[in-house]
Amino acid sequence: MIDMTSVMCSIECPNCGRSAIEDNYYKSEEKYIYCYRCGYLYKRMTKDGVNFQVDKNKGYGHLSKKSGEGKAVFFNSQMTIDQLGEYTNEFYSENTSQEKSYLITYEDGVFRCLLGTPTDNFHLSFEEFKEKMIKKYGEDEFGLVPIEV
Ligand SMILES: [Zn+2]
């Protein structure tokens, strides 16, 4: 039986220190972390409730594409010239909203925005993000920080 009760909140990204999203399934002890800043990914999954499989991608940036479908591509290695070409084409494709999309790399602790404009929240450290969320939504009784892209 798959237990769908999960708690989603923002946490400090273990890779870049900005705000990442944690999706925590307390009962099955499965957990997902994804960072829409640096592209870090963490998955802890189980098929039988006993053996857990952990997948991790150290983030090297990501492409956030807003269009009909919307899409995020997380990079798990430094971007190659070919990939850069591919993502640039995708960014400028007809069905992509260039105002809302962006292409970011993250290497050696440095963010570079290659295309588009990231959100205001993108630039905040987790602490700054948390402060902003508390001001906006009030303090959560469990200390959970809400999610905002
Ligand atoms: Zn991150």
py3Dmol code that shows the C-alpha trace and the ligand (Angstrom):
import py3Dmol

protein = """\
ATOM      1  CA  MET A   1       0.000   0.000   0.000  1.00  0.00           C
ATOM      2  CA  ILE A   2       1.328   3.387  -0.898  1.00  0.00           C
ATOM      3  CA  ASP A   3       0.901   6.050   1.706  1.00  0.00           C
ATOM      4  CA  MET A   4       0.296   9.424   0.133  1.00  0.00           C
ATOM      5  CA  THR A   5       0.424  11.554   3.270  1.00  0.00           C
ATOM      6  CA  SER A   6       3.298  13.883   2.787  1.00  0.00           C
ATOM      7  CA  VAL A   7       4.424  17.157   4.273  1.00  0.00           C
ATOM      8  CA  MET A   8       5.839  19.642   1.815  1.00  0.00           C
ATOM      9  CA  CYS A   9       7.842  22.611   2.954  1.00  0.00           C
ATOM     10  CA  SER A  10      10.926  24.666   2.185  1.00  0.00           C
ATOM     11  CA  ILE A  11      14.267  23.721   3.675  1.00  0.00           C
ATOM     12  CA  GLU A  12      17.792  24.979   3.303  1.00  0.00           C
ATOM     13  CA  CYS A  13      19.338  23.340   0.255  1.00  0.00           C
ATOM     14  CA  PRO A  14      22.287  21.144   1.288  1.00  0.00           C
ATOM     15  CA  ASN A  15      24.029  22.065  -1.941  1.00  0.00           C
ATOM     16  CA  CYS A  16      23.578  25.831  -2.418  1.00  0.00           C
ATOM     17  CA  GLY A  17      22.101  27.101   0.879  1.00  0.00           C
ATOM     18  CA  ARG A  18      19.070  28.707  -0.742  1.00  0.00           C
ATOM     19  CA  SER A  19      15.515  27.428  -0.396  1.00  0.00           C
ATOM     20  CA  ALA A  20      14.779  23.922  -1.624  1.00  0.00           C
ATOM     21  CA  ILE A  21      11.549  21.932  -1.491  1.00  0.00           C
ATOM     22  CA  GLU A  22      11.230  18.921   0.742  1.00  0.00           C
ATOM     23  CA  ASP A  23       8.466  16.389   0.238  1.00  0.00           C
ATOM     24  CA  ASN A  24       8.462  14.116   3.240  1.00  0.00           C
ATOM     25  CA  TYR A  25       6.363  10.951   3.471  1.00  0.00           C
ATOM     26  CA  TYR A  26       6.550  10.366   7.201  1.00  0.00           C
ATOM     27  CA  LYS A  27       4.802   7.014   7.270  1.00  0.00           C
ATOM     28  CA  SER A  28       6.710   5.297   4.496  1.00  0.00           C
ATOM     29  CA  GLU A  29       9.896   7.210   5.383  1.00  0.00           C
ATOM     30  CA  GLU A  30      10.327   8.228   1.766  1.00  0.00           C
ATOM     31  CA  LYS A  31      11.673  11.656   1.049  1.00  0.00           C
ATOM     32  CA  TYR A  32      12.281  13.933  -1.907  1.00  0.00           C
ATOM     33  CA  ILE A  33      14.261  17.148  -2.005  1.00  0.00           C
ATOM     34  CA  TYR A  34      14.480  19.313  -5.081  1.00  0.00           C
ATOM     35  CA  CYS A  35      16.090  22.695  -5.391  1.00  0.00           C
ATOM     36  CA  TYR A  36      14.752  25.080  -8.011  1.00  0.00           C
ATOM     37  CA  ARG A  37      17.821  27.252  -7.456  1.00  0.00           C
ATOM     38  CA  CYS A  38      20.844  25.010  -8.023  1.00  0.00           C
ATOM     39  CA  GLY A  39      19.171  21.866  -9.361  1.00  0.00           C
ATOM     40  CA  TYR A  40      20.035  19.595  -6.425  1.00  0.00           C
ATOM     41  CA  LEU A  41      17.912  16.449  -6.236  1.00  0.00           C
ATOM     42  CA  TYR A  42      17.544  13.854  -3.529  1.00  0.00           C
ATOM     43  CA  LYS A  43      15.221  10.877  -3.582  1.00  0.00           C
ATOM     44  CA  ARG A  44      14.799   8.249  -0.908  1.00  0.00           C
ATOM     45  CA  MET A  45      12.388   5.617  -2.090  1.00  0.00           C
ATOM     46  CA  THR A  46      11.261   2.147  -1.146  1.00  0.00           C
ATOM     47  CA  LYS A  47       9.268  -0.516  -2.904  1.00  0.00           C
ATOM     48  CA  ASP A  48       8.782  -2.861   0.042  1.00  0.00           C
ATOM     49  CA  GLY A  49       9.047  -0.520   3.039  1.00  0.00           C
ATOM     50  CA  VAL A  50      12.260  -2.242   4.155  1.00  0.00           C
ATOM     51  CA  ASN A  51      14.912  -1.540   1.570  1.00  0.00           C
ATOM     52  CA  PHE A  52      15.506   2.068   0.645  1.00  0.00           C
ATOM     53  CA  GLN A  53      17.110   3.394  -2.455  1.00  0.00           C
ATOM     54  CA  VAL A  54      18.741   6.794  -2.415  1.00  0.00           C
ATOM     55  CA  ASP A  55      19.383   8.808  -5.560  1.00  0.00           C
ATOM     56  CA  LYS A  56      21.215  12.092  -5.411  1.00  0.00           C
ATOM     57  CA  ASN A  57      22.149  14.661  -8.002  1.00  0.00           C
ATOM     58  CA  LYS A  58      24.552  17.344  -7.029  1.00  0.00           C
ATOM     59  CA  GLY A  59      23.002  20.381  -8.677  1.00  0.00           C
ATOM     60  CA  TYR A  60      24.734  22.169 -11.500  1.00  0.00           C
ATOM     61  CA  GLY A  61      21.890  24.518 -12.280  1.00  0.00           C
ATOM     62  CA  HIS A  62      18.650  24.181 -14.124  1.00  0.00           C
ATOM     63  CA  LEU A  63      16.406  25.295 -16.909  1.00  0.00           C
ATOM     64  CA  SER A  64      13.018  26.527 -15.760  1.00  0.00           C
ATOM     65  CA  LYS A  65      10.719  26.636 -18.728  1.00  0.00           C
ATOM     66  CA  LYS A  66       7.291  28.199 -18.514  1.00  0.00           C
ATOM     67  CA  SER A  67       5.003  27.363 -21.375  1.00  0.00           C
ATOM     68  CA  GLY A  68       1.816  25.401 -21.969  1.00  0.00           C
ATOM     69  CA  GLU A  69       3.172  22.458 -20.061  1.00  0.00           C
ATOM     70  CA  GLY A  70       5.957  23.964 -17.990  1.00  0.00           C
ATOM     71  CA  LYS A  71       9.112  22.053 -17.401  1.00  0.00           C
ATOM     72  CA  ALA A  72      12.174  22.034 -15.235  1.00  0.00           C
ATOM     73  CA  VAL A  73      15.391  20.361 -16.250  1.00  0.00           C
ATOM     74  CA  PHE A  74      17.872  19.761 -13.441  1.00  0.00           C
ATOM     75  CA  PHE A  75      21.506  19.466 -14.431  1.00  0.00           C
ATOM     76  CA  ASN A  76      23.553  16.799 -12.713  1.00  0.00           C
ATOM     77  CA  SER A  77      26.819  17.653 -14.408  1.00  0.00           C
ATOM     78  CA  GLN A  78      28.467  20.711 -15.849  1.00  0.00           C
ATOM     79  CA  MET A  79      26.661  21.821 -18.943  1.00  0.00           C
ATOM     80  CA  THR A  80      28.258  20.879 -22.210  1.00  0.00           C
ATOM     81  CA  ILE A  81      28.280  23.145 -25.266  1.00  0.00           C
ATOM     82  CA  ASP A  82      25.773  20.786 -26.922  1.00  0.00           C
ATOM     83  CA  GLN A  83      23.402  21.016 -23.989  1.00  0.00           C
ATOM     84  CA  LEU A  84      23.771  24.773 -23.906  1.00  0.00           C
ATOM     85  CA  GLY A  85      22.722  24.867 -27.564  1.00  0.00           C
ATOM     86  CA  GLU A  86      19.813  22.555 -26.924  1.00  0.00           C
ATOM     87  CA  TYR A  87      18.512  24.517 -23.935  1.00  0.00           C
ATOM     88  CA  THR A  88      19.028  27.834 -25.681  1.00  0.00           C
ATOM     89  CA  ASN A  89      16.859  26.573 -28.539  1.00  0.00           C
ATOM     90  CA  GLU A  90      14.250  25.415 -26.080  1.00  0.00           C
ATOM     91  CA  PHE A  91      14.329  28.749 -24.312  1.00  0.00           C
ATOM     92  CA  TYR A  92      13.709  30.650 -27.543  1.00  0.00           C
ATOM     93  CA  SER A  93      11.176  28.201 -28.921  1.00  0.00           C
ATOM     94  CA  GLU A  94       7.758  29.558 -29.834  1.00  0.00           C
ATOM     95  CA  ASN A  95       5.838  27.972 -26.975  1.00  0.00           C
ATOM     96  CA  THR A  96       8.209  29.131 -24.242  1.00  0.00           C
ATOM     97  CA  SER A  97       7.434  32.251 -22.284  1.00  0.00           C
ATOM     98  CA  GLN A  98      10.836  33.980 -22.277  1.00  0.00           C
ATOM     99  CA  GLU A  99       9.748  36.442 -19.566  1.00  0.00           C
ATOM    100  CA  LYS A 100       9.058  33.652 -17.109  1.00  0.00           C
ATOM    101  CA  SER A 101      11.750  31.154 -18.025  1.00  0.00           C
ATOM    102  CA  TYR A 102      15.406  31.093 -17.144  1.00  0.00           C
ATOM    103  CA  LEU A 103      18.547  29.093 -17.564  1.00  0.00           C
ATOM    104  CA  ILE A 104      20.934  28.930 -14.617  1.00  0.00           C
ATOM    105  CA  THR A 105      24.199  27.185 -14.006  1.00  0.00           C
ATOM    106  CA  TYR A 106      25.669  26.496 -10.597  1.00  0.00           C
ATOM    107  CA  GLU A 107      29.336  25.607 -10.413  1.00  0.00           C
ATOM    108  CA  ASP A 108      31.823  25.932  -7.566  1.00  0.00           C
ATOM    109  CA  GLY A 109      29.283  27.781  -5.459  1.00  0.00           C
ATOM    110  CA  VAL A 110      28.587  30.386  -8.126  1.00  0.00           C
ATOM    111  CA  PHE A 111      25.240  30.973  -9.826  1.00  0.00           C
ATOM    112  CA  ARG A 112      25.238  32.226 -13.378  1.00  0.00           C
ATOM    113  CA  CYS A 113      22.097  33.275 -15.136  1.00  0.00           C
ATOM    114  CA  LEU A 114      22.630  32.595 -18.829  1.00  0.00           C
ATOM    115  CA  LEU A 115      19.155  33.362 -20.106  1.00  0.00           C
ATOM    116  CA  GLY A 116      15.984  34.935 -18.759  1.00  0.00           C
ATOM    117  CA  THR A 117      15.201  36.338 -15.325  1.00  0.00           C
ATOM    118  CA  PRO A 118      14.870  34.225 -12.194  1.00  0.00           C
ATOM    119  CA  THR A 119      12.240  35.047  -9.582  1.00  0.00           C
ATOM    120  CA  ASP A 120      12.980  37.500  -6.732  1.00  0.00           C
ATOM    121  CA  ASN A 121      13.013  34.583  -4.302  1.00  0.00           C
ATOM    122  CA  PHE A 122      15.673  32.893  -6.349  1.00  0.00           C
ATOM    123  CA  HIS A 123      18.370  35.200  -5.011  1.00  0.00           C
ATOM    124  CA  LEU A 124      17.558  34.837  -1.326  1.00  0.00           C
ATOM    125  CA  SER A 125      19.534  32.715   1.101  1.00  0.00           C
ATOM    126  CA  PHE A 126      17.364  30.285   3.004  1.00  0.00           C
ATOM    127  CA  GLU A 127      17.381  32.535   6.074  1.00  0.00           C
ATOM    128  CA  GLU A 128      16.279  35.559   4.033  1.00  0.00           C
ATOM    129  CA  PHE A 129      13.650  33.463   2.302  1.00  0.00           C
ATOM    130  CA  LYS A 130      12.349  32.164   5.630  1.00  0.00           C
ATOM    131  CA  GLU A 131      12.097  35.685   7.042  1.00  0.00           C
ATOM    132  CA  LYS A 132      10.185  36.839   4.002  1.00  0.00           C
ATOM    133  CA  MET A 133       7.750  33.913   4.226  1.00  0.00           C
ATOM    134  CA  ILE A 134       7.112  34.519   7.933  1.00  0.00           C
ATOM    135  CA  LYS A 135       6.411  38.193   7.234  1.00  0.00           C
ATOM    136  CA  LYS A 136       4.055  37.260   4.437  1.00  0.00           C
ATOM    137  CA  TYR A 137       2.200  34.257   5.841  1.00  0.00           C
ATOM    138  CA  GLY A 138       2.895  34.410   9.575  1.00  0.00           C
ATOM    139  CA  GLU A 139       4.786  31.877  11.624  1.00  0.00           C
ATOM    140  CA  ASP A 140       3.754  28.234  11.198  1.00  0.00           C
ATOM    141  CA  GLU A 141       2.993  26.433  14.459  1.00  0.00           C
ATOM    142  CA  PHE A 142       5.281  23.583  13.449  1.00  0.00           C
ATOM    143  CA  GLY A 143       7.983  25.888  12.190  1.00  0.00           C
ATOM    144  CA  LEU A 144       7.475  24.782   8.597  1.00  0.00           C
ATOM    145  CA  VAL A 145       8.485  27.246   5.915  1.00  0.00           C
ATOM    146  CA  PRO A 146       6.034  27.543   3.012  1.00  0.00           C
ATOM    147  CA  ILE A 147       6.978  26.937  -0.594  1.00  0.00           C
ATOM    148  CA  GLU A 148       7.226  29.745  -3.070  1.00  0.00           C
ATOM    149  CA  VAL A 149       9.055  29.632  -6.373  1.00  0.00           C
TER     150      VAL A 149
END
"""
ligand_1 = """\
1
ZN
Zn 20.203 24.299 -4.120
"""
view = py3Dmol.view(width=600, height=400)
view.addModel(protein, "pdb")
view.setStyle({"model": 0}, {"cartoon": {"style": "trace"}})
view.addModel(ligand_1, "xyz")
view.setStyle({"model": 1}, {"stick": {}})
view.zoomTo()
view.show()
